[in-house]
Amino acid sequence: MPLARPQDLPARLGSVATIARFKPVHLGHAAVLEALIARADRVVVGIGSSNRYNARNPFTAAESADMIREIAGDRVELIEVPDLDDGPRWRAMVVEMLGPIDLFVTANAYVRDLLIGDYLVAHPVWLIDPNNRVRVDGTMVRRAMARGDDWRSLVPPRVGAWLDTHAILPRFLKEFGEETRAADTG
């Protein structure tokens, strides 16, 4: 299947899927989720690296799912997508998990290249109204958290409140703060 072109994407889709780590859910994720929900009858959201817990993945799959629900409620189907450290096996697993869909949405070039033979693939920015686009990624948020900088402006307020309610920041700082700060300077 080809890479979709922005002008070729239909206004309404039956089913779409995306996979991201959501560690944590940030404003960019929220914009993508809202765009997918607005455009599709069925939205499947894969929580990538669901089997990893480290400085790059300092939130569990269940925590990521809770943060996604803070934004999307029950308007999306959530699945856990583990890393297999084997691209072809991962691709086969994902295709089996997702089944037929109208569009797969990803900003990850490696994932795009793995799945382009199975699905029509689009970059998420093509689905988001230009006024709602936000340049932020999880690494930026985690680094801001580790440095004690303003990370709250990078996440939706409901996610910030969820992180506070569940005392996630102190745990993140204790377990991964030093490593995250070190990676920031490396």
Secondary structure, DSSP 8 states (H G I E B T S, - for coil): --B--GGGS-SSEEEEEEEE--TT--HHHHHHHHHHHHHEEEEEEEEETTT--BTTB-S-HHHHHHHHHHHHTTSSEEEEE---S-HHHHHHHHHHHH-S-SEEE-S-HHHHHHHTTTS-EE-GGGGS-GGG-----HHHHHHHHHHT---GGGS-HHHHHHHHHTTHHHHHIIIIIHHHHHHHH-
